[in-house]
Amino acid sequence: MAAQRPPRPTISTHVLDLASGEPAAGVSVVLFRRGGDDEFEIVSETETDADGRVADLVGGKLLPGDYQLLFDLADTEDDEDAFLQGIAVALHVTDTRRSYHVPLLLSPYGATVYRGS
């Protein structure tokens, strides 16, 4: 069953573990937005669901500006010596009439992120 899109524009993500071929459930995700004082402020903190998704990271009106997504991988890795402990992704939102989907594909020694649909 496909995830339903929120009724208003938002930022969402989907984390997949390419080594296991499974969704990455329980990954801590923090969304920051650059404020007027040029400092990043936390917009939301959550974890990916059983399907590796977070459908709405904004939780309110999507504003234009600079955002950062922080994926904390340290607590989800079975191997305490895992190479990747976290991923930070910087985003620039200009069109607040559309949603932004940011999938993250993980492998033991690398990651890929892209702007999805």
C-alpha angles and dihedrals in degrees: 000000000000119000114255118242117239114254092243132047114279145150116261137173142200120199119201128186105220093190093061097027089231136114112267102242121191098025111152111236125188123187118204129186126200108243132208091273089058090248122123115244127195113255096176144346121203145132131249114261126237089284092052093252141128108190098190125023096164099059092194140021115348108234127198117253145073120326135179127206115204118196113194107206099168095088095046100051118101089204114070088203093057112148099220112061098167146348127219119198122191116211133188113205117198106151108059092179091076135055124244118220116194113189119193120204114197131199128170094268105018148029139208126206128182143164105266132188 
